[in-house]
Structure formats: C-alpha cells, structure tokens
Amino acid sequence: MAWHVSVYVTLKPSVMDPQGATVQRALNQMGYKAVTDVRVGKFTELEFEAGLSEADVKKQADEICDKLLANPNIEAYRFTVEKK
Amino acid sequence: MRFSVTVFPGSNCDHDCEYVLRDVEKQDVQMIWHKDTDLKNPDCVVVPGGFSYGDYLRTGAIARFSPVMKSVADFAAKGGLVIGICNGFQILCEAGLLPGALIRNKNIKFLCQSTYIRVEQNNTPFTNACKPNQVLKIPIAHGEGNYFIDAAGLKGLKDNNQIVVRYCDANGQLTPESNPNGSLENIAGICNVNRNVFGLMPHPDRSAEDILGSHDGHYLWQSILSSKVGAK
C-alpha cells in the first residue's frame, strides 16, 4: 500500500496552446468535425510512502505542483489522492 | 571584465558564450558547473542557451533548482549583472528573476533563423551602446520562445520600461510577420525592475562577427563592458 497521487497540469485558459490547436486541426482533418477545441496538458503520477497521513500527502503534493510541476504564470493544476 | 558562464547538463551555447567573450571581446571568462555555488567573483553572469535537462517538464524548469542558481539569484539581488540567452532566458523566468514565461512557438516549429530586433530601451547595462530604436540583426534558435505574461504583468513591464527588445522587420517596424514565435507584443527580451537582469531569446553569442552573418550582438556585449553597474 502506498499513496498514489495523480497530477493534472493544464495551460490556463488565457494562454494560447499552439500544440492543442494543431491537434484540433488534425482531428478536424481526420473527419472529427465536431471537435471545437483541444488543450494539451500534462499528467504526472507520484507515489508517496504509505506512512504519511493523507493531509501530509496533500500538503506535499501541493508544494510540489507549485514549485516544480506547474508554472503558475501559465499553468493550473489539480490532483487526486488515493491509497493503492 | 570577469564573466562567469553557468554550465548545466544539456547547455550547448556555453562554449559560444565563452568564445565570444574570450576571443572576440577579449575578456576574462570562467565556466561554472551547475553544481558549484561559487560564482568566482564575476562582474557579469551569463546563463547560456541550450537544452538544460533535456527541456524535460518545461524549458528551464529543472535547471532553476540547480545549486548554482541560488548563487545567481543572490548575485542578482546584490545588483550584479545577469544576462540569460535563449534557454538562459527561460531559466531566469522559471527562477522568478524575470517575470512571465516562454511557451511553445505559435507555429509549433523549432525556429533557427535570422531575426531583427529593435532596441526599445537603451538605458540598461545591456543596451547602453545602442542607439534608441536601433535595429539589430541577431539569430534565434528555439522551440519555446513565445513570450507570455498576464495582463497585469504586461502593464508592469510597460510601466517600468522593462521591454528591452522587440522583434521587428529590417526597417524597425513591429509587424505580425516579423514576430517569429507569437510572442506577446513582439517581445524578444525583457529586464527586471532593477535593470540588472536581462533575458532575450535571440543569440548575441552567435552574432558578434561578420563571418557569422552579423556583428550586431557585439553591441550588447559592448554595452555590458561599458556599464558601470556591478555587484556591491
């Protein structure tokens, strides 16, 4: 058993996403005309020692996102915590 | 002057900077490995271009936690001159020494080409040898050079005259076509409020001799050499 944290980092809505726009154009070209927007983000999985409390895991995950995994100038993040 | 060039795993313009400073500008240059914390008493720190840490996660995101960056931040806080070129600019933004961020180029291509930039501010230690609105021909080579800052941040940059160079055409006009990467308001380089930290995407390290297609980078190095500002 260990804590499993899934982190989702996405570009803020105000930041242009050229990668997402390119993927969208490709999808539209492939025939998926109903796709009106694509935003590409990052998904990161973290494993924490089982001995930590859930509150500690959340606190550390929050710090990790703020300091390294996301750049607050351009990105937003959210994460889920589960014991596996 | 004494220059210290930081070297990260994946830096690849560190030797371009060493060459231009030592062989072209005839200055003292020392290379500082990213795990070192002693900057060896420089007058100016150069954070060079390249692909530090393979650009993993985000450009500059991991390099900014290298031990040397704490020393660079301390040096900058004391008024020392710091110039970040290309990946160096990205690292300085990630480190919070400069505001904003560099995101993926608008056309998602890696761009390696000659560009023109216009000197918007020549009252910085990095541009004081340039005339107002002087147009410099300096090349770029990057995939993430699209400068972004939020509306409040942009206002701050303008209020404090921190936008130092902008992409332009050969005549100095700021056109959408002359903006290679989609940067907000054609921004190619900015300084901090105290004007002792400067970051830009174009490479003055690759453009200080005619044989390289342009010697205009020389104006930026010459500015640093003629500036009186230094770490206290």
Contacts between the chains, C-beta under 8 A, distances in Angstrom:
chain1	res1	chain2	res2	distance
A	11	B	103	7.7
A	14	B	150	6.6
A	15	B	103	6.6
A	15	B	148	5.8
A	16	B	103	7.5
A	16	B	106	7.1
A	16	B	146	7.7
A	16	B	148	7.7
A	16	B	182	7.0
A	17	B	104	7.8
A	18	B	103	7.9
A	18	B	104	5.1
A	18	B	105	6.7
A	18	B	106	5.1
A	18	B	107	6.8
A	18	B	108	4.8
A	18	B	146	7.5
A	18	B	182	7.1
A	19	B	104	5.7
A	19	B	108	5.9
A	22	B	108	5.5
A	42	B	57	7.9
A	68	B	57	7.2
A	68	B	61	6.5
A	68	B	62	7.6
A	68	B	65	7.3
A	69	B	57	7.2
A	71	B	58	5.9
A	71	B	61	6.9
A	71	B	94	6.7
A	71	B	101	5.6
A	73	B	93	7.6
A	73	B	99	7.7
A	73	B	100	6.2
A	73	B	101	4.4
A	73	B	148	7.3
A	73	B	149	7.1
A	73	B	150	7.4
A	73	B	153	7.8
A	74	B	101	4.7
A	74	B	103	6.0
A	74	B	148	5.9
